[in-house]
Amino acid sequence: MTNSLRPQGQRQHGVPLPPVQPSPSPPSSVEGVPSPRSPRSSPSSSPSSARPVTRAAVGPGGAPVKQRDSFFDNAKYLAIVLVAMGHAWEPLTDHSRTAEALYMVVYSFHMPAFIIISGYFSRSFDMRPDRLKRLVTGIAVPYVLFEIAYSFFKRWADDDPSHPISLLDPWYLTWFLIALFVWRLTTPLWKVVRWPVPLALAIAALASVSPDIGDDLDLQRVLQFLPFFVVGLCMKPSHFQFMRRREVRILSAPILAASLALAYWLGPDMNSAWFYHRDSAQELDAPWWAGIVMTLALFGFSMVLTTCFFSWVPRRKMWFTALGAGTLYGYLLHGFLAKGSRFWDWYDGHAWVYQPLGEVFVTFFAAAVITVLCTPPVQRMFRFAMEPRMEWAFKRDAAELARERGAGVGSVTRSGAGSHAGGKVGAKV
């Protein structure tokens, strides 16, 4: 029914978002990059309230504790649910024009939304040792572990014992981790160039017409999705405030409806592989100039729909807000079920899933599964792989030692002061 090029083999598409910490310190792991926490009162604080400031909770001893920003956690959870739904719809798109239209619209903005959030909370990233450590433990280590795990899973589940294990050729969902690793390392560069977004768009356009880039580290995706990360780096709380204005929410409804109608009309002829950003124009059997046109057109289309998405994300705490901290867990773990459903012919063996009620069931089942995989018990179970501490692997820098020495001296001083005060009280009594 469609002319889509479905991702196969080692060039599968995928998504989400690893979370990141806000200014002044960058994400510590991508859910191994721990999710964004609300920045304090500063120009880079989070946009969840009228002012870009969140209330600070008070911890033991009266010390202020950063609170998570509900808006970003809500956005990440809703985006990861759309990711799971998109993977569940993929086998249906050749049988249902409606499923194809929904699939194309969702794929045009769910990854850009994740990447923009990642860029927004990477603004303070620099080459400071503690931040480089978090980059390794929160992104690089989960990438290695899950790349190996996915490769063994394919060997077993797909009866393909010769499937290679290669850390240079990301398979299925792991491409996002290697992309985030590269993007974050380039953050200092984007802070100093004069026109970061146009430059990133030029790089993406050049990549789309360069078939010789190859599959190493999935560089096509790294470069073609780069503009969204740079947009996130350039965004300010006021931009998110604008997206949540009442006028934007009202306009988003007809825009979304028009997008679905356009996707329904173009579905049979549109190659949905354009939305994966993993191939050059020539590899999609298109003239080279189509890569430049599609890069710019899809960037504009994705930014409009991402704005519509953000405009409807709740800013208050919801029942699912806490699940925003576990989106990377859900993202990487649900890949085994998504792939297993293809390897074990779950769709072809049950014709009822291609009926309207079956499609609805598949949609809600995907949402339920990804919700469970984002819960705290699952996070605790797999934290060893997603957020390993690995203190044994790193040298302790001078700043860290100084902080510990300072804490020790402060503790002794407070203890001594307490004893001294107690002595005075006792003497008076």
Stockholm file with secondary structure:
# STOCKHOLM 1.0

chainA/1-429         MTNSLRPQGQRQHGVPLPPVQPSPSPPSSVEGVPSPRSPRSSPSSSPSSARPVTRAAVGPGGAPVKQRDSFFDNAKYLAIVLVAMGHAWEPLTDHSRTAEALYMVVYSFHMPAFIIISGYFSRSFDMRPDRLKRLVTGIAVPYVLFEIAYSFFKRWADDDPSHPISLLDPWYLTWFLIALFVWRLTTPLWKVVRWPVPLALAIAALASVSPDIGDDLDLQRVLQFLPFFVVGLCMKPSHFQFMRRREVRILSAPILAASLALAYWLGPDMNSAWFYHRDSAQELDAPWWAGIVMTLALFGFSMVLTTCFFSWVPRRKMWFTALGAGTLYGYLLHGFLAKGSRFWDWYDGHAWVYQPLGEVFVTFFAAAVITVLCTPPVQRMFRFAMEPRMEWAFKRDAAELARERGAGVGSVTRSGAGSHAGGKVGAKV
#=GR chainA/1-429 SS CCCCCCCCGGGCCCCCCCCCCCTTSCCSSBTTBCCCBCCCSSTTCCCSSSSSCCCCEECGGGCEECCBCHHHHHHHHHHHHHHHHHHHHGGGTTTCHHHHHHHHHHHHHHHHHHHHHHHHTTTTCCSCHHHHHHHIIIIIHHHHHHHHHHHHHHHHHTTCTTCCCCTTSCCGGGHHHHHHHHHHHTHHHHHHSSCHHHHHHHHHHHHHTCGGGCSGGGHHHHHHSHHHHHHHHHCCHHHHHHHTSHHHHHHHHHHHHHHHHHHHHHTTTCCGGGGGTCSCTGGGTCCHHHHHHHHHHHHHHHHHHHHHHHHTSCCSCCTTGGGGGGHHHHHHHHHHHHHHHHHTTTTTTCGGGGSHHHHHHHHHHHHHHHHHHTSHHHHHHHHHHHSCCCGGGSCCCHHHHHHHHHHHHHHHHHHHHHHHHHHHHHHHC
#=GC SS_cons         CCCCCCCCGGGCCCCCCCCCCCTTSCCSSBTTBCCCBCCCSSTTCCCSSSSSCCCCEECGGGCEECCBCHHHHHHHHHHHHHHHHHHHHGGGTTTCHHHHHHHHHHHHHHHHHHHHHHHHTTTTCCSCHHHHHHHIIIIIHHHHHHHHHHHHHHHHHTTCTTCCCCTTSCCGGGHHHHHHHHHHHTHHHHHHSSCHHHHHHHHHHHHHTCGGGCSGGGHHHHHHSHHHHHHHHHCCHHHHHHHTSHHHHHHHHHHHHHHHHHHHHHTTTCCGGGGGTCSCTGGGTCCHHHHHHHHHHHHHHHHHHHHHHHHTSCCSCCTTGGGGGGHHHHHHHHHHHHHHHHHTTTTTTCGGGGSHHHHHHHHHHHHHHHHHHTSHHHHHHHHHHHSCCCGGGSCCCHHHHHHHHHHHHHHHHHHHHHHHHHHHHHHHC
//
